Amino acid sequence: MSKETLTPEKNAPVRCALLSVSDKTGIVEFAKGLHARGVTLLSTGGTAAALTQAGLPVVEVGQHTGFPEMLDGRVKTLHPKIHGGILARRDLPEHVKALADHGIATIDLVAVNLYPFRETVARDGCTLDDAIENIDIGGPSMVRAAAKNWKHVGIVVEPADYPALLAALDEHGNALPEALRFDLARKAFAHTAAYDGAIANWLTARNEKGVAEDFPQSFHYRGVCVQTLRYGENPHQKAAFYRDEAPPVGSLSTFTLLQGKALSYNNLADSDAAWECVKALPAFACVIVKHANPCGVAVADNALNAYRKAWATDPVSAFGGIIAFNGVVDEAAAAVICEQFLEVLIAPAYTDGARAALAKKPNVRVLEIALPKTNGDPSALGSILDFKRIGGGLLVQSADNRTAAPDTWRVVTRKAPSADEMRDLVFAWNVAKYVKSNTIVYARHLQTMGVGAGQMSRIDSARIAALKAQQANLTLQGSVAASDAFFPFRDGLDVIIDYGATAVVQPGGSMRDEEVIAAANERDIAMVFTGMRHFRH
């Protein structure tokens, strides 16, 4: 039988384990479990000290190799007695003979996790030297060696796997089954890949003096597959859902599914659009999304009233949509929501009565997500990157998690907005940020009256939003309007005023701003500039 076709041992016995961990969570208990099962414990530095203090018999790596740790701990395990013991194939006579000739004992289980590089560079004031000293060398070498030789050796990098590994030893007579060894090896390679990716991301975003640049020269993303989806945007497309290794608090991927079927590709995309929008609004807000665009948004004194106002904006589009709240959903709101067809309901919490009402609609996917503590400031979410795939490449940008505060807005017309108009302008502006460009949003009394999204012409967006209001029997007289980008000509502004808007918010910045301002003064409306654009493609 050739080397390439040799099969792994069905159950690989564990007689000697090497334990060398930076994160010592559960390591003493794990080592006690191994010792109780007759496994010899081999360990390094701090791990060996912790196990010795716990009363466990430990062979320190320096004793095992005949060489002490050196170079301030940079060299500990880089020795043939370590790597030969891990990498030797037990099914090859020449490997077994080489071990015997050189007095190398086999190592059957390796428990290693790595220096805290990511935690180190996340700390304020971390220097280039600090980062370099927290790059593990021997650890990844042992992890990769054990994972490469998974047919004969077990490798564990996550403390959460310790109990299952001990249970497997009991079930299989102090041996590890093939399927478990392969699964652990896959986790190990993912672990070292993520570690190296974090190092590359951090180092290639700095020069030799440690001065940071905006983006790394080499970009590595790590996600964990949460589920394989039934299909993608269309039935002929395959799809999967990956969660960030460390998702931000309050992001969609941190949801708990309380009831309903697994979410589809489109459910997840639309739910993200709804949740991101509702997070940016004051409570109680309700956002209804269809095909990635808010079709109805409102703020009221409770969930039910917010829902009714949001639904009234565009009942036709809201059919089969995604509904998100930023406050507790109670029984009254849940009962009315259940009267319509919806795909997903999202909120930070539900009362028991609401859960009971929703249970009568078992096909509705009900998600619970904790709201992040931003104190109304989206920038408090921190630096998050947005990705967009293009042919043969990836566009990466910082997230649009900033917005111009109303106290920085500039009134550019003779007429200033009234207090009620300003309140609605702020609301409309926050909604417009989450609508596909080109965007026009009409609002009144903290309710969207019409949403125009994703048109090639801003004038068309204004007209479509007005048409939506007309179809919903809503009047735009006395409304305000938000535009996600500047008006290149006065014609778009004239359309909005013709439909009844009395105040407009826009970023400004056009070569023809003065022409547009003059038009607003001519038509006797108020207009404010935010100085910040919110394109959403």
C-alpha positions in Angstrom: 0.0 0.0 0.0 1.4 3.4 -1.0 1.9 6.2 1.6 -0.8 8.2 -0.2 -3.5 5.6 0.3 -2.8 4.5 3.9 -5.8 5.0 6.0 -5.8 6.6 9.5 -6.1 4.6 12.6 -9.8 4.2 13.4 -9.1 4.9 17.1 -5.7 6.5 18.0 -4.5 5.7 21.5 -3.5 8.6 23.8 -0.6 7.8 26.1 1.3 11.1 26.1 -0.1 14.7 25.9 1.7 17.9 25.4 -0.1 20.9 27.1 1.1 24.4 26.3 -1.5 27.1 26.5 -1.7 30.9 26.7 -5.4 30.8 27.6 -5.4 28.5 30.7 -9.2 28.3 31.0 -10.0 24.8 32.0 -6.5 23.5 31.5 -6.0 22.2 35.1 -9.3 20.3 35.0 -8.4 18.9 31.6 -5.0 17.8 32.7 -6.5 16.1 35.8 -8.8 14.2 33.5 -5.9 13.1 31.3 -3.9 12.1 34.3 -6.8 10.1 35.8 -6.9 8.2 32.5 -3.2 7.3 32.7 -1.9 9.9 30.2 1.6 11.2 30.7 1.7 15.0 30.9 4.3 17.0 29.0 4.2 20.8 29.4 6.0 24.2 29.1 6.7 27.2 31.4 3.6 28.8 32.8 1.4 25.8 31.9 3.7 23.4 33.7 3.8 25.7 36.7 0.0 25.8 36.9 -0.3 22.0 36.6 2.5 21.4 39.2 0.8 23.8 41.6 -2.4 21.7 41.2 -0.5 18.7 42.3 -0.2 17.0 38.9 3.0 15.1 37.8 4.4 17.0 34.8 7.4 16.5 32.7 8.7 19.9 31.7 9.7 20.2 28.0 13.3 21.2 28.9 13.7 18.0 30.8 12.2 16.0 27.9 14.4 17.5 25.3 17.6 18.0 27.3 17.6 21.7 26.4 16.2 24.5 28.6 14.0 27.2 27.4 16.2 30.0 25.9 16.2 33.4 24.3 13.6 34.8 26.8 11.3 31.9 26.0 11.4 32.4 22.2 12.8 28.8 21.9 11.0 26.1 23.9 9.5 23.4 21.8 11.4 23.8 18.5 13.2 20.5 18.9 13.2 17.0 17.2 12.1 15.3 20.4 8.9 17.4 20.2 8.2 17.7 16.5 9.5 14.2 15.8 7.2 12.8 18.5 4.2 14.7 17.0 4.9 14.2 13.3 5.9 10.6 13.1 3.5 8.3 11.3 2.9 5.3 13.4 2.0 3.2 10.3 5.4 3.7 8.6 8.1 1.3 9.8 10.8 3.8 8.8 9.3 6.5 11.0 9.0 4.2 13.9 12.6 3.1 13.5 13.8 6.7 13.3 12.1 7.4 16.6 13.7 4.4 18.2 17.1 5.2 16.8 17.0 8.7 18.3 15.2 8.0 21.5 12.1 10.0 20.6 8.8 9.1 22.3 5.5 9.7 20.5 3.2 12.5 21.5 -0.4 11.5 20.9 -2.3 14.6 22.0 -1.4 18.3 21.7 -3.3 21.0 23.6 -2.1 24.4 22.5 -3.5 27.9 22.1 -1.4 30.9 21.1 0.1 34.1 22.5 -2.6 36.8 22.8 -1.6 38.8 19.7 -5.0 40.1 19.0 -5.7 41.1 22.6 -2.3 42.8 22.7 -2.8 44.9 19.6 -6.3 45.8 20.7 -4.9 47.6 23.8 -4.3 51.4 23.7 -0.7 52.3 23.4 0.4 48.9 21.9 3.8 49.4 20.2 5.3 47.6 17.3 7.7 45.9 19.7 4.8 44.8 22.0 3.0 43.3 19.0 6.2 41.5 17.7 6.9 39.9 21.1 3.3 38.5 21.1 3.8 36.6 17.8 3.8 32.9 18.7 6.3 30.7 16.9 6.5 27.4 18.6 2.8 27.2 19.3 1.6 27.4 15.7 4.4 24.9 14.7 3.0 22.4 17.2 -0.6 23.0 16.2 0.2 22.6 12.5 2.3 19.5 13.1 -0.4 17.8 15.1 -3.1 18.8 12.7 -1.0 17.6 9.7 -0.6 14.2 11.5 -4.3 14.0 12.5 -4.4 10.4 11.3 -2.4 9.5 14.5 -2.5 12.6 16.8 -5.2 14.7 18.4 -5.0 18.5 18.5 -7.2 20.7 20.6 -7.0 24.5 20.4 -10.3 25.5 22.1 -10.9 25.0 25.8 -14.5 24.4 25.1 -13.5 21.1 23.4 -11.8 19.7 26.5 -14.9 18.0 28.0 -15.9 16.3 24.7 -12.3 15.0 24.2 -12.3 13.4 27.7 -15.7 11.9 27.0 -14.4 10.5 23.7 -11.4 8.9 25.5 -13.8 7.2 27.9 -16.0 6.0 25.1 -13.2 4.6 23.0 -10.9 3.1 25.6 -8.4 6.0 26.0 -8.3 6.5 22.2 -9.6 9.3 19.9 -11.9 8.3 17.0 -11.0 9.2 13.4 -13.9 11.6 12.9 -13.1 13.6 16.0 -9.4 13.8 15.2 -10.2 15.2 11.7 -12.7 17.7 13.1 -10.1 18.9 15.6 -7.5 19.2 12.9 -9.8 21.4 10.8 -10.4 23.6 13.8 -6.6 23.8 14.4 -5.8 24.9 10.8 -8.6 27.5 11.0 -7.1 28.7 14.4 -3.6 29.2 13.0 -5.0 30.7 9.8 -7.0 33.3 11.8 -3.9 34.0 13.9 -1.6 34.6 11.0 -4.3 36.6 9.3 -4.6 38.9 12.3 -0.9 39.4 12.3 -0.8 40.1 8.6 -3.7 42.6 8.9 -2.0 44.5 11.7 1.5 44.5 10.5 0.8 45.3 6.8 -1.2 48.3 8.0 1.9 49.8 9.6 5.4 51.0 8.6 8.7 50.0 10.2 8.2 52.6 12.9 4.8 51.2 13.8 2.8 54.2 12.4 -0.6 53.0 11.3 -2.1 53.4 7.8 -5.8 53.2 6.9 -5.8 49.8 5.4 -3.5 46.7 5.4 -1.6 45.8 2.3 -2.7 42.2 2.7 -6.3 41.8 3.9 -7.6 38.6 5.6 -11.1 38.0 6.7 -12.2 35.2 9.0 -15.8 34.1 9.3 -17.3 31.0 10.9 -20.0 29.2 8.9 -23.2 29.4 10.9 -25.3 27.5 8.4 -25.6 26.4 4.8 -28.6 28.1 3.3 -31.2 26.4 1.2 -30.2 28.6 -1.7 -29.0 32.2 -2.5 -30.9 35.1 -3.9 -32.4 32.7 -6.4 -33.0 28.9 -6.2 -30.2 28.1 -8.7 -27.6 29.8 -6.4 -25.8 28.1 -3.5 -25.3 30.1 -0.3 -24.0 30.0 3.2 -24.1 32.3 6.2 -20.7 33.2 7.9 -20.5 35.1 11.2 -17.6 37.4 11.9 -15.1 35.8 14.3 -15.9 38.6 16.8 -19.2 40.2 15.7 -20.0 43.7 17.1 -22.5 43.7 20.0 -26.0 44.3 18.6 -25.2 43.3 15.0 -27.6 41.1 13.2 -25.4 38.0 13.3 -25.8 37.9 17.1 -29.5 37.1 16.8 -31.3 34.4 18.7 -34.0 32.6 16.7 -36.9 32.3 19.1 -39.2 30.6 16.6 -39.7 29.8 13.0 -37.7 28.2 10.2 -34.0 28.9 9.5 -33.5 32.2 7.8 -32.9 32.3 4.1 -30.2 34.4 2.2 -32.8 37.1 1.4 -34.2 37.0 4.9 -30.8 37.7 6.4 -30.0 40.5 3.9 -33.3 42.2 4.5 -33.2 41.7 8.2 -29.9 43.4 8.4 -31.2 46.4 6.5 -34.2 46.7 8.9 -32.1 46.2 12.1 -29.5 48.7 11.1 -32.1 51.3 10.4 -34.2 50.8 13.5 -31.0 50.9 15.7 -30.4 54.5 14.5 -33.8 55.8 15.6 -35.2 56.8 19.0 -37.6 54.4 20.7 -40.3 53.3 20.0 -39.4 52.9 16.3 -40.7 50.5 13.8 -39.0 49.8 10.5 -40.6 47.7 7.7 -38.2 46.5 5.0 -38.9 45.0 1.6 -36.1 44.1 -0.8 -33.4 45.8 1.3 -35.3 49.2 1.5 -37.4 50.6 4.3 -40.9 51.0 2.9 -42.4 52.3 6.2 -40.8 53.8 9.3 -42.3 55.5 12.3 -41.6 56.5 15.9 -44.4 56.5 18.4 -45.1 56.1 22.1 -45.3 52.3 22.0 -44.6 49.4 19.6 -48.2 49.1 18.4 -48.6 52.7 17.4 -45.2 52.8 15.8 -46.1 49.7 13.8 -49.5 51.1 12.7 -47.8 54.3 11.5 -45.0 52.5 9.7 -47.5 50.1 8.0 -49.7 53.0 6.8 -46.8 54.4 4.7 -47.0 51.5 2.2 -49.2 48.6 3.1 -48.8 47.0 -0.4 -45.0 46.8 -0.2 -45.1 45.8 3.5 -46.8 42.6 2.6 -44.3 39.8 3.3 -41.7 42.2 4.7 -39.3 42.3 7.6 -40.4 44.2 10.7 -38.0 45.5 13.2 -38.5 47.3 16.5 -35.9 48.9 18.9 -38.1 48.4 22.0 -40.0 45.6 23.7 -42.8 44.1 21.7 -45.8 43.5 23.8 -48.9 41.3 23.3 -51.0 44.2 21.8 -48.4 44.8 19.1 -47.8 41.1 18.4 -51.5 40.4 18.0 -51.9 43.1 15.3 -48.7 42.2 13.6 -49.9 38.6 13.2 -52.8 39.8 11.2 -50.5 40.4 8.2 -48.1 38.2 6.3 -44.5 38.8 7.3 -41.3 36.9 7.0 -39.3 38.0 10.0 -39.9 40.0 13.2 -36.9 41.5 15.1 -36.8 43.2 18.5 -34.5 43.4 21.5 -37.1 41.7 23.7 -40.7 40.3 23.8 -43.2 40.0 26.6 -44.6 36.6 27.5 -47.9 37.6 26.0 -46.2 38.6 22.7 -44.4 35.2 22.6 -47.8 33.5 23.1 -49.4 35.5 20.3 -46.6 35.0 17.9 -46.6 31.2 18.6 -49.9 31.0 16.8 -47.9 32.0 13.6 -45.2 29.3 13.7 -43.8 30.2 10.3 -42.9 33.7 11.4 -39.2 33.9 12.2 -38.9 35.7 15.4 -35.4 37.1 16.2 -34.2 38.6 19.5 -31.1 40.9 19.3 -29.6 42.9 22.1 -29.4 46.6 21.3 -25.9 48.1 21.5 -25.2 50.9 23.9 -24.5 53.8 21.6 -26.4 56.6 23.5 -27.9 57.6 20.1 -24.4 57.9 18.5 -23.9 55.4 15.7 -20.1 56.1 15.7 -20.0 54.4 19.2 -20.2 51.1 17.4 -16.5 51.6 16.6 -14.6 51.0 13.4 -16.4 48.3 11.3 -15.5 47.4 7.8 -17.9 47.0 4.9 -17.1 44.7 2.0 -18.5 44.5 -1.5 -17.4 41.9 -3.9 -16.6 42.9 -7.5 -15.3 40.8 -10.4 -11.8 39.7 -9.4 -11.6 41.8 -6.3 -13.0 43.1 -3.0 -14.0 46.7 -2.1 -13.3 47.5 1.5 -14.4 50.6 3.4 -15.0 51.8 6.8 -18.7 51.5 7.8 -21.0 54.5 7.4 -21.6 54.7 11.1 -21.3 58.4 11.4 -24.0 61.0 10.9 -23.9 64.8 11.1 -25.5 65.9 14.4 -28.4 68.3 14.0 -26.6 71.0 16.0 -24.0 71.1 13.3 -26.5 71.5 10.4 -26.6 74.8 8.6 -29.8 76.6 7.7 -29.1 78.0 4.3 -32.4 79.7 3.5 -34.1 82.9 4.8 -36.7 80.7 6.4 -35.6 78.4 9.2 -37.4 75.1 10.0 -39.9 75.2 12.8 -39.3 73.0 15.8 -41.8 70.4 14.5 -40.2 70.5 11.0 -36.7 70.1 12.5 -37.8 67.1 14.5 -39.2 65.5 11.3 -36.1 66.5 9.2 -33.9 64.7 11.7 -36.1 61.6 11.5 -36.3 61.7 7.7 -32.5 62.2 7.4 -31.9 59.1 9.6 -34.2 57.0 7.5 -32.7 58.2 4.2 -29.3 57.0 5.3 -30.7 53.4 5.0 -32.5 53.7 1.7 -30.8 52.8 -1.5 -29.6 55.8 -3.6 -30.9 57.9 -5.1 -33.1 58.5 -2.1 -36.0 60.9 -1.3 -37.9 60.4 1.9 -41.0 62.4 2.8 -42.0 62.5 6.5 -44.4 64.1 8.9 -45.1 63.6 12.6 -42.2 61.1 12.8 -43.7 58.9 10.1 -42.5 58.2 6.6 -45.1 59.4 4.1 -43.4 58.2 1.0 -40.0 56.5 0.2 -38.4 56.8 -3.2 -35.4 54.4 -3.5 -32.7 53.3 -5.9 -33.6 55.4 -8.9 -31.1 56.6 -11.5 -32.7 60.1 -11.3 -33.3 61.9 -8.0 -36.4 63.5 -9.6 -37.8 60.0 -10.2 -37.2 59.1 -6.6 -39.1 62.2 -5.5 -42.0 61.3 -7.8 -42.1 57.6 -6.8 -42.1 58.6 -3.1 -45.0 60.9 -3.8 -46.8 58.2 -5.8 -46.4 55.8 -2.8 -48.0 58.5 -0.5 -50.9 58.9 -2.9 -51.5 55.2 -3.1 -51.6 55.0 0.7 -54.0 57.9 0.9 -51.4 60.1 2.7 -51.0 63.8 2.0 -47.6 65.4 1.6 -48.9 68.8 2.4 -46.8 70.1 5.2 -44.4 67.3 5.1 -40.6 67.5 5.1 -38.2 65.8 2.7 -34.7 64.3 3.0 -32.3 63.7 0.1 -29.3 61.4 0.7 -27.1 63.5 -1.6 -27.2 67.1 -3.0 -29.5 68.3 -5.7 -27.5 68.9 -8.9 -30.2 71.2 -10.2 -33.2 73.0 -8.8 -35.7 70.8 -10.7 -35.6 68.0 -8.1 -36.3 70.5 -5.3 -39.1 72.0 -7.3 -40.8 68.6 -7.6 -40.6 68.0 -3.9 -42.1 71.5 -3.2 -44.8 70.9 -5.7 -45.9 67.8 -3.8 -46.3 69.9 -0.6 -43.0 69.7 1.3 -42.2 72.8 3.4 -38.7 71.9 4.6 -35.8 69.9 3.1 -32.6 68.4 4.4 -29.7 67.6 2.1 -25.9 67.4 2.4 -25.1 70.3 0.1 -21.9 70.4 -1.9 -23.2 70.8 -5.4 -21.6 73.3 -7.9 -25.2 74.7 -8.1 -25.9 75.0 -4.4 -26.6 78.7 -4.8 -29.1 78.0 -7.5 -30.9 75.4 -5.3 -30.8 77.7 -2.3 -32.3 80.5 -4.4 -35.0 78.2 -5.6 -35.9 77.3 -2.0 -36.0 81.0 -1.0 -38.2 81.7 -4.1 -40.6 79.0 -3.1 -40.5 80.1 0.6 -39.4 76.8 2.2 -36.7 76.1 4.8 -33.6 74.1 3.8 -30.7 72.8 5.9 -27.4 71.4 4.8 -25.8 68.5 6.8 -22.4 68.6 5.2 -22.4 64.8 5.0 -23.6 62.5 2.2 -25.1 59.0 2.8 -25.0 57.1 -0.5 -26.1 53.5 -0.2 -25.4 51.3 -3.2 
